[in-house]
């Protein structure tokens, strides 16, 4: 095994950011809740552990711990025993009043151009999956993540992963399962510590087109207590003694062998709010806060082969790292996360991409922002780079569900600059409000009963309070675009996809270029994921449903020269649903549209549906190209 294990000394540095509090002038026209946004200090941490793995293909069948988080909150990445435990909204959300300004940007009819033809269309992970390894029960929600490389497609759903062929130079057809399903944490086999020990949900995969590498990010959702895991990430399993020569853990029989030095304990830090939990600031004085830290686990492939070796890193996190949305930028891997559903606090952490691509010691810098909605950082597509040193653009919707502010007329943007040599220069400036047509959260936001289904009273959640991943940056010739999408309430009383294209001006400030709400009928379209090809054409995939339709997957698109604000190609059906989901309101939580790096034209999309008589979700992976976009010869 080509493995040089290294232990990084954990270092935390507090750096006060210039512009600590957001200026009111930057928030002109925003509501009072937005004016509460404030930013904390930068924290810098070295990787607790890092190494290079054996090849992923060689770890097939490895004995992997499948312990999941013990958080009992309402959205722990792996659903609790009662899928709807602690989900407070039992009634369908009340319909908001839709203003004329909101309705003015609705597209209420299908595009006139013919629908795109599917290039690929095959089932992914979920009910009925039959890969070469084993079939398992899939946890809900799916947390559907997809990435595409030169020869492979990689999919992660809640705590499971799979690798498929992609038609091209190496394989004759797409969709053949090469690996999986397997626990997501199989990629951390032999790494030790919590990344190996816990198979967490909410893991996300990206393909770094600039470097030709795969990036997998997996959060750890419950605190790592001092001494909880051994060097190899082992927790005691019933009847299984410790590996000879290794320290037995509590409740585990020892085996003969020379003693080894125990690993250093993680720092004991004050407990902060976990997803779905109250902040510990309100704990009784005689109740000590929990000990230990959370973590974020990274795996960066050594080559463009996802079945090869990976550079692996573990970073401690003091805050609960929920709902990660990784973004690739030339100077770092940007990973915004949320402290929890019951606290209005988010964070963006930036990992040193240059060091991690080389397998060298790396640090992660984190900035905490209070009073802000879910953040998304711009994720670069294509080979045309932003100017050297350009800050990453970060965006969020307005409103605050916890304060029952369920509408806004702006998208809020920050410029995030990271300095690896002098962390005191790292900063997030903003937010600047970008005026857009007013919008109302679809069904009042996240974790609400929303989309009706046939033959059941169970409705589906839509995550209507946030911009959905990915927030995509694309440089096309002399202009730079960012596209975004979210789910909003429509005039018909159902739901539609609000989408935007912003363009950066000479000061690198994002300006609204076009916007639209795709609502061609009275049904629901929600949970969108958007992307742009090298010609400037836009495609967006989303869930479709509403009685009498079972929930399924569709996508719509536009050509770059078409009238602004319209998805001009007729909607295409990727897969129709065949049954209602009755076990839980949770639906996907997020999904992914990705651009194929081989031609920079092909859109790939994945989403959930239920097969006939199904009780758990299946997923469908598809791809399409828009007219006029062809691979360079």
N, C-alpha and C positions, 0 to 999 in steps of 0.2 A: 504494500500500500504506500503510495506516494503521499505521505502525510507528515507534515511538520507542525505539531501542535504547539500553539503559543498561548500564553495567558497574559492578557493585557491588564495593566494596572488601571483600575477604575479611577478616573479623575473627574471631578466636578468643579466647574468654574462659574461663578456668577458674574455676569457682565451687564451693567446697566446700559440699555439701549437709548441712544439719543432720540428725543421725541417720545419719551416714556408714555405720556398721555396723548391721545389723539386730539388734534386741534379742532375746535368747533367749526372753524372755517372749512375744514375738509369735509364736514358732514352737513353742509348747508342743504336744507330741504329734507333732511332725514327726520325720522320720528325720534321721540325721546329715548326709546329703548336702544336705538343705534348709537345715540350719543353717549351711552354708557360703555362703549367699547374701550378697552384699555389693554396695554401690552406690558408684559413683565420683562424680567431680565433673561438674557441668553444663558443657557446652561450648556456646558461642554463635557462630554463623557467619552473616554476611550472605550473601545470594545472590551468587554469583560473577558471574552474568549474569542479566538479566531483560529481557523486552520484551513487546510485544503482537504476535501473529501476524496474517498475512492469514487469510481464512476457510479452514477445512479443505477445503471443497468446491473452492476455487480451487487447492489444492495437489494435486489429483488428477493423477496422471501425472508429478509432479515427480521429477527425478533425485535419488534418495535413496540415501545410502550404506547398504549392508546388511551391513557388517562386523559380526560378532558377537564376543563376548568371547573372549579367547585363554586364559582360565582352563582348566586341564586337570583340574580337580577332578571329583568324581562327581556334582555337581548344579549346574551352572553356569547353569541357566536355559535354555540352549540345549544340547542333548545333544551329547557328543563323538561322534566317528565310530563308535566302538563303544559302543552305548547302555548296555552294562552294564560299561563300564570302571571298575575300582576298586570295584565293588559287591561287598562282601566275603562276604555271606551267600549261599552256594550251596545250602544245605540248607533245607528248610522249618523254620520255627521250632518249637521244642518246645512242647507244650501246657502251660500253667501249671495249677497247682492252683486251682480255683475254690472259694472258701469259701461257706459258707451265707449269710453276710452279703452277698456279691456276688450270689449267685443270688436272694436275697430280693426284689430290685427288678427282676428280669427279667420282661418281659411276653412270655409264651410262646405267646400266641395272637393272632390278628388282632382288631382292634377290631370291635365289633358294629354300629356305624353304617355306612351305605353309603359306598363310596369316593366321593371328590369327582369331579366331571366336569371334564375338561380344558376350559379356555377357549381356550387356544392351544397348538399343538404343531407345531413346524417345525424343520428342520435348520439348524444354524449352521455355523461354520467347521470345517474338517476335510476329510477325503477326500470327494470328490464335490461340494464347494462350487463354485458357479458364479456369483459376483457379477459386477457390471458392469465391474470393472477387470481382474483377471487371476487365474488359478488357480495355486497354488504348492504346493510340498511343505511340509507342516506338521511342525514339530519336536515331539519328544516329550520330556518330558511336556507336556500341554496347558496347564497353569497357567490353568485355565479361569476367567475373570472376566466378570461380567455386571452391568450397571446399567440401570435403567429410568427414563425421564423422562416428561414429559407426552405426548410424541408420538413418542418414539424408544426403541429398544433398542440398546445399545452392547455389543459383545462383544470381548474380547481373549483370544486364546490365545497360546501361546509365540511372541512376536515378530510377530504379525499382528493386525489389528483390522478390524472391520466395523461398519456402522451399518444398522439395519433400521427399517422403519416399525412403528408401534404403532397399532392400531385406535383411533379416537377422533375428536376434532374435526377433525384435519387429514387423516387417512388412512382409507380404507375397510376396510383389512385389515392384519393384522400379518404380519411376516415377509418383506416385500419388501426386497431388499437395495438400499440407497441408495448405499452407499459400501463399497468393499473387494472382496476382501481387499486390504489394503495393509500395508506395514511399519509397525509401531507408531511408529517414529521419524519417520514422515512428518509427524507433528504438530509436529516440531521443525525442519522445513524452513526454512532461512534463519536459524536461531537461532545457529548456529555452535557450535564446541567439540564436546565429546564427546557431548552429547545428540543432536546432529544426525548425528554421525559413526557412532555405534554403535547398531545395532538390537538391543537386549537383550531377553532373555526376562524372565519374572516381572513384567511390567508389569500394573498393576491399575487398573480403572476403578470409580468410585463416582459416584452422583448425590447431590449435596448438596441434600436436600429443603428445608432451611431457607433457602437462598439461591436455589434454582432454577438451579444451576450443575453442570457436569460436572467431575470431578476425575480426571486420569490421572497415575499415578505410575510412573516407569520407573527402575529401578536401573541403575547401571553397575558391571559385575562385574570389570573388570580396571583396573589403575592407569593413570592418564593421565600419561604421561611429559612432562616439560617440552618444549614446542615440538612435541608430537606432532601436533596438529591446528591448522589455520589458523582464521582468523576465521569462515569459513563451515562449519566442521566437516569440512573436506575432508582426506581421506587420499589419497595418490597412487594412482590407478587405472592399470593397464597401458595404455600408449599414449595416455593422456589428459593433455595439458599443463595447467599451472595456468591459472586464469581470468586474462585480461589485467589487469595492474595488481596482481595478488596475488602474494605471496611463494610461490615454488615450495617444496614440501616435499621431503625427501630422496627421491631416486629419481624425481623428477618434472621434466619439461621446463618451462622458464620460458617466459612469453609477454611480448611488449613491453607496456609501460604504466608509468605513474608509480608509484613505490614507495609502499607503505603501511607504516605502523608495525606491527611484529609485536605480537601480544597478549602480555599479561604471562604469565610462566610460573606454573603452579600451584606452591604450596608443596611442598617436598620434605620428606616426613614419614616417620617410621620405618615399615617394613613390618609389618603385623599379619597374623594368620592369615586366609587366604582359605578359602572353603568347600571342604572336602575336603583342606585342607593343614595342615601343622604350623605352629606359631607361629614367627616368625623369631627369637625369643629363643634358639633352639637352633642358629642358623646359625653356621658357623665364623667366627672373627674376620676371616679374610682374604677373606671373601665379603661384599661390601657389600650392604645391604638394597636392595630395589627402590625406585626413586624415583617420586614422584608420588602422586596420591590417587585414591580412588574418588569416586563422585558419586551424587546422587539428582536426577532430573529431574522437575519438576512442570509440568502444564499445567492451568489453571483456565479454563473457558469464560467468555466475556464475557456470554453469555446462556444461555437454556435450550435453544438449538439446538446440538447437538453438531457440526454441519457449519459452524458459524460460527467466529469468531476466539477465540483463547485468550491469556491471560496466561501467560507461560512463565518458569520459574525453574530455575536450576542451582545446587545446593549441593554443595560439596566434602564428602566423608566420609573420615575417617581410617581407618575400619574397613569391612571387607567388608560391603555392605548386602544380605544375602540374604533371600529369602522375605518381602518387605514385605506388611503387612496393614493398609492405611490405614483409619482410623476418623475420622468427622466428629463434632466436638464444638463447641459454640458458640465456645469460645476458641481453637480451633486444629485443624489437621489432624494427627492423631497417627499416626505410622508406625513400628511396632515392626519390627525386623529382627534377623537373626542373624549373628554373626561367622563362623560356619562349622560344619560337621558334626563336626569333630575338636577343637573347643574349646567349653567350656561357658560361653558368654558371649553375652548378648543386649543390645540397645539399643532405647530408645524415643526417637524424635526428633519434635519438635512444630514444625510450620511455622505462621507467623503468618497464620491464615486471614483475618482482617479486612483486613490489608494486601494479601494476594494476591487477594482478591475485588475490590479496587479497582485492581489493577495497580501498586501502590506498592512501594517498596523494602521487602524483608521479610527476616526472620531465621529461623533454625531453631535450636532448642535441643535438645541431645541428652544423655541420661542412659544410662550404661553400667551394666549389672547382671551380675555374675559369679555362676556357680553356679546358674543358673535355667534352666528349660525355656522353650520357645517362648512368647512373650508375645502377648496379644491385648488391644487397647484397646476399650472400649465404643464402638460405632458407633450413633449416634442414629437412630431411625426415628420418623416422625410429626412433628406440629407442636407437641406439648406439650413444652415445654422443661424441663430440670432447673432448680432454683433458680439465680439468678445467682451466678456464682463457684464453683459446685459442682465439685469435682475430678472428673476422669475416672477411672473404675474400670478397672483392668488386671488380667487373670487369666492363670494358667498351671496346667497339671497338675503333679502331683508326679512323683517318680522322676527318674532320670538314666540314659539309655540307655548312654552312654559308660562309666558305672560299673556297668553291668549291674543297676541298680535299676529294675525294670520294672513296679513296682506302687506303689500309694499308697492312702490313704483320705482325701485332702483335695484341694481346689482352693484355690489360693493367690491372694490378692487384694492389690492395692496401690491407694492413692489417689494420682493424679498431678495435681499442681497446677502450672500454668505462670503466671509473672508476666512480662509483656512489658516493663514499665517497670523492674523491678528483678529481673534474672535470678537474683540470689543468693537470692531467695525461692522459686524453682522447686524442687520436691522431689517425690520419690516415697516415700510413707510405707508401711511394711509390710515383708514380707508378713504378712497375717493368714491363718491356716489356717481354711478352712471345711470342717468334717467332712462327708464324703459316704460313701455305701456304697463299700467297697473295690473297686478296679478293677485289672485287669492290662492293660498295653498289648497290643493285638491283634498277634499274631505278633512280639512283642518290640520294636515301635517302627517306625522309618522305614527305608526301603531294605532291606527283607527280602523274601524269597520267601514269599508268604502264600496268596493266594486261588487255589485250583486251578481249572483251565479244562479243558473237554473237548478231547480229541484233541491234547494237547500236555503236555509236562512243565513248561512255563513257568508259573510262578505270578506273581501281581501284588502289588505293594507296596501298603500301606494307610496309611502315615503315622500309625501307631498311637500315637505318643508325645505327641501335642499336641492342644490344643483347636483345632478347625478354624474358619477364618473363616466367617461373621462372629460376633463377640461383640456381641449386639444389646441396646441400651438402649431401653426403651419406657416412657413415662409414661402410665398409664391412670387418669385421675381422681385419686384420693388415694393411689395407690401407684405405685412405680417398680420395674420389673422388668428383669432382665438374663437373657437366655437363652444357653445354650452347649451344644455337643455335641462328642463325640469318639468314636473307635472303640475298642472293648474286646473282650477274649476272653469267651466265653459258656460256660455249663455244657454245652452240646451239643458243644463242641469247635470251634465256628465263630466268627463275629464278629457283634457287634451294635452298635447306636447307643446310647451312654449320653448322655442329655440332662438338662439342669437348667433350672429357673427359680429365680433368686435374687431376693429383694426387699430393698430398702434400708430400714434402720430409721431412727429419728429422728437417729441420729448418722452417717447415711449409710454404715453398715457393711452389706455384703451378707450376708444370711442365707438359708440354704437354705429354699425354699418347697416345692419338689417335685422329684423325680428319678425316672428310669426307664431301663431298658435295653430297647430294642426288639429282640427276638429271637424272632419268632413261629414259627420253625421251625429246622432245622439247617443253614441256608445262611448266607452271609456278607452282611452289610450294613455298609458302611464309607464313609469319606470324606464325612461328613455336613456339611450346611450348614443352619442353623436360622434362623427368623425368627418374629415375632409381629405379628399385625394389630392394628388399633385397638380391637377388641373383647377383646383378650387371648387370642385363639385362637392356637395354635402349629402351625406346619407345618415339616417337615424333609424335605429331599431327600437322597438318598444313592445310592451304587452298590450294586447287587445282583448276586450271582453265587455261584459254587461249583458244581462238577460235579454234575449234567449241564447246568447253565445257563451260557450265555455271559454275560459281564458286561454289564449294562445299567443303566437308571436308574429309580428308583421314589421315591415319597414317601408319607408318612403324616402324620396331623394329629390334633388334639384341639380340642374346644371349651372355652372358658374355665371353664364350670361342671361339666365332666365330672370323674369321680373322679381325684384326684391320681395322678401317676405313670403314666398310661396314655395312649397314642395311640389314641383311641377310634374313629376312622374307619378303615375297612378300607384297607389299602395300595392305592395306585393305581400302575399301570405307566405311566411316561412313554414308555419305549422298551425293547424287549427286544434284547439283543445277538444278533448273527447269526453271529459268528465269534470265534475266540480271538486274542488279541494274542500274537504269538510273537517279536517283535523285541526286546522289552525288558520288564523287570519294572516299569518306571515307569508309573504309572497316575494321571493328572490332577495329582497333588501337592496340589491343592485345587480347590474349585468354589464356586459362589455361589447362595444364595437371597436374593432381594431383594423388597421390597414396593413396589408401584406407588404413586407419589405422587398419582396422579389420584383414587383412591378410598380409599387407605390400607387396602385390603382384599385386593387381588389379590396372590398370591404368584407370583413368577417364579423359575424354577430352570433350570440348565443342567448337563449332564454328558456324559460320553463313552460311546461304544459303537462297535463295529465292524460294518460292513455285511457281508453275505454275500460271502465270498471276499476281504474287505478285509484289507489288511496294515497300514494306518494308521488312526488313530481318526477317527471323525466325531463331531459334537456335536449334541445335541438340546436345544432350548429349549422350555419349556412354561410354562403358567400355570394357576392354579386359584384359586377363591374358596371360603371356607367358609360353611356355612349361617348366615344371620342377619346377615352383614356386608354392608352396602350403602353405596354412595356417598351422601354428603349432598346434598340437593337445595337 
